[in-house]
């Protein structure tokens, strides 16, 4: 029995939706872990706009993530706990930071692009570390209270309700990203990734499209930054550092760059390995497990876990349409055959 194409295309998002919602019913001891997986899954999907669809690997994506988290902390502590204000201000600041960085970084390529993004992120770490009066210095900022939704019986300090709150935001973010990547803009980004010179020759402004992708990527990283600030209740310079940027880059690569759900799978694997290392020891084996996972993925599934899983699923047989004779066609002449 052949499943209709529309039904097949709807099955994957439906399965993802069910899996995400099922995370709200895990044991209370694991609730924080699955929430963190969702937050970092959204963070990884934001980087996937650059790496997977535009072909721009970044080592400074933690800058936008951390900038939004600090903005959330400062707004909640010093101004208002209004959720709408935070959800607008955090991604907006991250997008503005990305807009400034992109003006410089996108004038370079390859290793130079990596180093420029890394350098800007380190500037962010230095700023937050040394601006003690504003950012709390190396100790960071605490006292980030979760918002009151004003709905009777729903309290976000309850781990399960907070998970569903995060799940709704992440699912909306995923839907927006899916729509964006399926739009002509997303198709153009994919073309630029494959052959920027040809896209330029066809009349597309390659730099402008890359710049737009850079800013949009920063905005979605900022949305994840808001969630991580609420999740942890504090922020620190580590959010902007190399470790955060390298881990999210690894999440995208492990899960499958250029796939919609690969980054989420990568986040589950990376954070799952971290939790596993803590459960069997003191966490010192985390880097070893992560390195082994990366080596195994490169050897077995070079294009990521999601693409490797797709190859295990038997493809539907393509219906072969019989060749139809072309009416009104004439037999080619001998000269045309030679040509």
ABEGO torsion letter per residue (X at the ends): XBBBAAAAAAAAAAAAAAAAAAAAABBAAAAAAAAAAAAAAAAAAAAAAAAAAAGBBBAAAAAAAAAAAAAAAAAAAABBABAAAAAAAAAAAAAAAAAAAAAAAAABBEAAAAAAAAAAAAAAAAAAAABAAAAGEAAEBBGBBBBBAGBBGBBAABAAAAAAAAAAAAAAAAAAAAAAAABAAAAAAAAAAABAAAAAAAGBBAAAAAAAAAAAAAAAAAAAAAAAAAAAGBBBAAAABAAAAAAAAAAAAAAGBGBAAAAAAAAAAAAAAAAAAAAABAGAAAAAAAAAAAAAAAAABAAEAAAAAAAABBBBBBBBBBBBBBBGBBBBBAAAAAX
